[in-house]
């Protein structure tokens, strides 16, 4: 096991990375909201319903994260970083994401590292909690995974170059 972490995240530590990581989704939500408004104002009720369901379906992950920030003041996190997976608690169950699916480790907010997975999962870890060895371990997985996806012709969503904070730490 590389690291076992237990900490609490504030609203700010969850909101800023969520907004910065989901910029394209925010644009789609805004365009979808305009579409829903136009459908409600100009068309029959069923066009409004279909448009609203379409927008909700494609923005569900963004909406869930945003509602969590609004309604949960402080989020307790229980993270386990193992050799090939990162486990996090959801209720009383531990869920895992494989490290070969990591796409980025970025500093989207000044006090947390945001770990992004190919499936859309964001895990925020305070910078004070994550050791340099664990950070380098995760960054190495990101580099290897992105390089492997590039070899297979799958465009990596984020470059493998280090962030500004990582360059300053080196």
C-alpha positions as CSV (number, residue, x, y, z in Angstrom):
1,X,0.0,0.0,0.0
2,X,1.3,3.4,-1.0
3,X,-0.9,5.6,1.2
4,X,-4.0,5.6,3.5
5,X,-5.6,9.0,3.9
6,X,-8.5,10.3,6.0
7,X,-9.4,14.0,5.8
8,X,-12.3,16.4,5.4
9,X,-12.8,18.7,2.3
10,X,-14.4,22.1,2.5
11,X,-16.9,23.3,-0.1
12,X,-14.2,25.5,-1.7
13,X,-11.8,22.5,-2.0
14,X,-14.5,20.6,-3.9
15,X,-16.2,23.4,-5.9
16,X,-13.1,25.0,-7.6
17,X,-11.7,21.8,-9.0
18,X,-15.2,20.6,-10.0
19,X,-15.8,23.9,-12.0
20,X,-12.3,23.9,-13.6
21,X,-12.4,20.2,-14.5
22,X,-15.8,20.4,-16.1
23,X,-15.6,23.5,-18.3
24,X,-17.0,21.8,-21.4
25,X,-19.8,20.3,-19.4
26,X,-20.7,23.7,-18.1
27,X,-21.0,25.0,-21.6
28,X,-23.3,22.2,-22.5
29,X,-25.4,22.7,-19.4
30,X,-25.8,26.4,-20.3
31,X,-26.7,25.7,-23.9
32,X,-29.0,23.0,-22.7
33,X,-30.7,25.3,-20.3
34,X,-31.3,27.8,-23.1
35,X,-32.7,25.0,-25.2
36,X,-35.0,23.9,-22.4
37,X,-36.2,27.6,-22.0
38,X,-36.9,27.9,-25.7
39,X,-38.7,24.6,-25.8
40,X,-40.8,25.7,-22.9
41,X,-41.6,29.1,-24.4
42,X,-42.2,28.1,-28.0
43,X,-43.1,24.4,-28.3
44,X,-45.4,21.8,-27.0
45,X,-44.9,20.3,-23.5
46,X,-43.3,17.1,-24.8
47,X,-40.5,18.9,-26.6
48,X,-39.7,20.7,-23.3
49,X,-39.7,17.3,-21.5
50,X,-37.5,15.6,-24.0
51,X,-35.0,18.5,-24.1
52,X,-34.9,18.7,-20.3
53,X,-34.3,14.9,-19.9
54,X,-31.6,15.1,-22.6
55,X,-29.8,17.9,-20.7
56,X,-30.2,16.1,-17.4
57,X,-28.9,12.9,-18.8
58,X,-25.7,14.3,-20.3
59,X,-24.9,16.6,-17.4
60,X,-25.7,14.2,-14.6
61,X,-22.2,13.8,-13.2
62,X,-21.7,17.6,-13.2
63,X,-25.0,18.1,-11.5
64,X,-24.4,15.5,-8.9
65,X,-21.0,17.1,-8.0
66,X,-22.5,20.5,-7.9
67,X,-25.5,19.5,-5.7
68,X,-23.0,17.7,-3.4
69,X,-21.1,21.0,-3.0
70,X,-24.3,22.9,-2.3
71,X,-25.8,20.5,0.3
72,X,-22.8,19.0,2.0
73,X,-20.8,21.5,4.1
74,X,-17.8,19.3,4.8
75,X,-17.1,16.0,2.9
76,X,-15.2,13.3,4.9
77,X,-12.8,11.3,2.7
78,X,-11.3,7.9,3.3
79,X,-8.7,7.2,0.5
80,X,-6.5,4.2,0.0
81,X,-3.8,4.4,-2.7
82,X,-2.6,0.9,-3.6
83,X,-0.2,-0.5,-6.2
84,X,-2.7,-0.6,-9.0
85,X,-5.8,1.1,-7.6
86,X,-7.2,4.0,-5.7
87,X,-10.0,3.2,-3.3
88,X,-12.5,5.7,-1.9
89,X,-15.4,5.2,0.5
90,X,-19.0,5.7,-0.8
91,X,-21.2,5.2,2.3
92,X,-19.9,2.1,3.9
93,X,-18.5,0.5,0.7
94,X,-15.1,1.1,-0.8
95,X,-15.0,1.7,-4.5
96,X,-11.9,1.4,-6.6
97,X,-10.6,3.1,-9.8
98,X,-7.7,1.5,-11.5
99,X,-4.5,3.7,-11.8
100,X,-4.1,2.9,-15.5
101,X,-7.2,4.9,-16.1
102,X,-5.8,8.1,-14.5
103,X,-5.6,11.0,-16.9
104,X,-4.2,13.8,-14.8
105,X,-3.0,14.9,-11.4
106,X,-3.5,18.6,-11.4
107,X,-3.6,21.5,-8.9
108,X,-6.9,23.1,-9.9
109,X,-7.3,24.7,-6.4
110,X,-4.3,26.0,-4.4
111,X,-4.8,23.6,-1.4
112,X,-5.7,20.3,-3.1
113,X,-4.4,17.9,-5.8
114,X,-7.2,16.8,-8.1
115,X,-6.8,13.3,-9.5
116,X,-8.8,12.7,-12.7
117,X,-9.9,9.3,-14.0
118,X,-10.9,8.4,-17.5
119,X,-14.4,7.6,-16.3
120,X,-15.0,11.1,-15.0
121,X,-14.2,10.5,-11.3
122,X,-12.4,13.4,-9.5
123,X,-10.6,12.7,-6.3
124,X,-9.4,15.8,-4.3
125,X,-6.6,15.3,-1.8
126,X,-5.2,18.1,0.3
127,X,-1.6,18.9,-0.6
128,X,-0.5,18.6,3.0
129,X,-1.9,15.1,3.2
130,X,-0.2,13.7,0.0
131,X,3.5,12.9,0.4
132,X,6.0,13.7,-2.4
133,X,6.5,9.9,-3.0
134,X,2.8,9.3,-3.3
135,X,2.4,12.3,-5.6
136,X,5.3,11.1,-7.8
137,X,3.8,7.6,-7.8
138,X,0.4,8.9,-9.1
139,X,2.1,11.2,-11.7
140,X,4.1,8.3,-13.0
141,X,0.9,6.3,-13.5
142,X,-0.6,9.2,-15.3
143,X,2.4,9.5,-17.6
144,X,2.5,5.8,-18.3
145,X,-1.3,5.5,-18.9
146,X,-1.4,8.5,-21.2
147,X,1.6,7.2,-23.2
148,X,0.0,3.8,-23.5
149,X,-3.3,5.4,-24.7
150,X,-1.4,7.6,-27.2
151,X,0.3,4.4,-28.6
152,X,-3.1,2.9,-29.1
153,X,-4.4,6.0,-30.9
154,X,-6.6,7.2,-28.0
155,X,-6.1,10.9,-27.5
156,X,-5.3,11.6,-23.9
157,X,-7.5,14.4,-22.6
158,X,-4.6,16.0,-20.7
159,X,-0.9,16.3,-21.6
160,X,1.7,14.4,-19.6
161,X,3.7,17.6,-18.9
162,X,3.8,18.6,-15.2
163,X,1.7,21.4,-13.8
164,X,3.1,24.7,-12.6
165,X,3.0,23.6,-8.9
166,X,4.8,20.3,-9.8
167,X,7.5,22.2,-11.7
168,X,8.1,24.5,-8.7
169,X,8.3,21.5,-6.3
170,X,11.0,19.8,-8.4
